[in-house]
Amino acid sequence: MYHVHDRHQALREIYRVLEEKGTFIFDDLVSPTQKINKIARKYVYDRLLFEPIFSLDSYKDFLAQLGFMVLATKDLKEHLHKSYGLLSQLALPQYPELSAAYDQMCEAIQTDQLGWGYYLCEKVSDRLS
């Protein structure tokens, strides 16, 4: 989802076109804090063309405001850290600058500048039923 320019509008559209009782499952990068330091801004947000819009909880709140029943969420930042750590190791021999960027992403994850969330939602228009 972080590749989508207007995530708010995309989520509204997903809710609109999803059938009643339809399931929407996705994962996305999240921003645990709105105060992004310069290094995280350079190596994570600017590099990925990603803006800090949602935290793990504010994503859940927005989905609920749209009308989704949020059935499950999971903080996946531990897995994100492992992935970028491995990418850093693999890139190091031939691409040391890329490896350094991946290391900075790991640092951003460790300092709560970057996260990753999983969401399982269901469209339920009539919550009383």
C-alpha positions as CSV (number, residue, x, y, z in Angstrom):
1,M,0.0,0.0,0.0
2,Y,2.9,2.4,0.6
3,H,3.3,2.7,-3.1
4,V,-0.2,4.2,-3.4
5,H,0.0,8.0,-3.5
6,D,-3.3,8.6,-1.7
7,R,-3.8,5.7,0.7
8,H,-6.8,7.3,2.4
9,Q,-8.6,7.5,-0.9
10,A,-7.4,4.0,-2.0
11,L,-8.8,2.5,1.3
12,R,-12.1,4.3,0.8
13,E,-12.4,2.8,-2.7
14,I,-11.5,-0.6,-1.5
15,Y,-14.3,-0.4,1.1
16,R,-16.7,0.9,-1.6
17,V,-16.1,-1.9,-4.1
18,L,-15.8,-4.8,-1.6
19,E,-18.8,-6.9,-1.3
20,E,-20.7,-7.1,2.0
21,K,-18.9,-9.5,4.4
22,G,-15.9,-9.4,2.0
23,T,-12.4,-9.9,3.4
24,F,-9.6,-7.4,2.9
25,I,-6.1,-8.6,4.0
26,F,-3.0,-6.5,3.5
27,D,0.3,-5.5,5.0
28,D,2.0,-2.1,4.8
29,L,4.9,-0.1,6.1
30,V,3.9,2.1,9.0
31,S,5.4,5.0,10.9
32,P,5.5,4.4,14.7
33,T,6.3,8.1,15.1
34,Q,5.6,11.2,13.2
35,K,9.0,12.7,14.3
36,I,11.3,11.1,11.7
37,N,15.0,11.9,12.1
38,K,17.2,13.1,9.2
39,I,18.9,9.7,8.6
40,A,15.6,7.8,8.5
41,R,14.1,10.5,6.3
42,K,17.1,10.1,3.8
43,Y,17.5,6.3,3.9
44,V,14.0,5.2,4.3
45,Y,11.3,7.7,3.5
46,D,12.9,9.6,0.7
47,R,14.5,6.5,-0.8
48,L,11.2,4.5,-0.8
49,L,9.1,7.6,-1.7
50,F,7.1,6.9,1.4
51,E,5.4,9.4,3.7
52,P,4.7,8.8,7.4
53,I,0.9,8.7,7.4
54,F,-0.2,5.8,9.5
55,S,1.1,4.2,12.7
56,L,0.0,0.6,13.5
57,D,-2.9,1.9,15.6
58,S,-3.9,4.8,13.5
59,Y,-4.2,2.5,10.5
60,K,-6.6,0.3,12.5
61,D,-8.6,3.3,13.6
62,F,-8.9,4.6,10.0
63,L,-10.1,1.2,8.8
64,A,-12.7,1.1,11.5
65,Q,-13.9,4.7,10.6
66,L,-14.4,3.5,7.0
67,G,-16.7,0.7,8.3
68,F,-14.3,-2.2,8.3
69,M,-14.4,-4.7,11.2
70,V,-10.7,-5.1,12.0
71,L,-10.5,-8.7,12.9
72,A,-6.7,-9.0,13.4
73,T,-3.6,-6.9,13.3
74,K,0.0,-7.9,13.8
75,D,3.2,-5.9,14.2
76,L,5.7,-7.4,11.7
77,K,8.6,-5.1,12.3
78,E,10.8,-8.0,13.7
79,H,10.4,-9.7,10.3
80,L,11.1,-6.4,8.4
81,H,14.3,-6.0,10.4
82,K,15.4,-9.6,9.6
83,S,14.6,-9.1,5.9
84,Y,16.6,-5.8,5.6
85,G,19.5,-7.3,7.6
86,L,19.7,-10.2,5.2
87,L,19.5,-7.9,2.2
88,S,22.3,-5.9,3.6
89,Q,24.5,-9.0,3.9
90,L,23.7,-10.1,0.4
91,A,24.3,-6.7,-1.1
92,L,27.6,-6.0,0.7
93,P,30.1,-7.7,-1.7
94,Q,28.9,-6.0,-4.9
95,Y,26.8,-3.1,-3.7
96,P,28.3,-1.6,-0.5
97,E,26.3,1.6,-0.8
98,L,23.0,-0.3,-1.0
99,S,24.1,-2.5,1.9
100,A,24.7,0.7,4.0
101,A,21.2,1.9,3.0
102,Y,19.7,-1.4,4.2
103,D,21.7,-1.1,7.4
104,Q,20.2,2.4,8.0
105,M,16.7,0.9,7.4
106,C,17.5,-1.7,10.2
107,E,18.5,1.2,12.4
108,A,15.2,3.0,11.6
109,I,13.3,-0.1,12.6
110,Q,15.2,-0.5,15.8
111,T,14.6,3.1,16.8
112,D,10.9,3.0,15.9
113,Q,11.2,5.2,12.9
114,L,9.8,2.5,10.6
115,G,7.4,-0.5,11.1
116,W,5.4,-3.0,9.3
117,G,1.8,-4.0,10.0
118,Y,-0.6,-6.8,8.9
119,Y,-4.4,-6.2,8.9
120,L,-7.3,-8.6,8.4
121,C,-10.6,-6.8,7.9
122,E,-14.2,-7.5,6.9
123,K,-16.7,-5.2,5.4
124,V,-19.8,-5.1,7.6
125,S,-22.2,-2.3,6.8
126,D,-24.7,-3.2,9.5
127,R,-22.7,-3.8,12.7
128,L,-25.8,-4.5,14.8
129,S,-26.5,-7.6,12.7
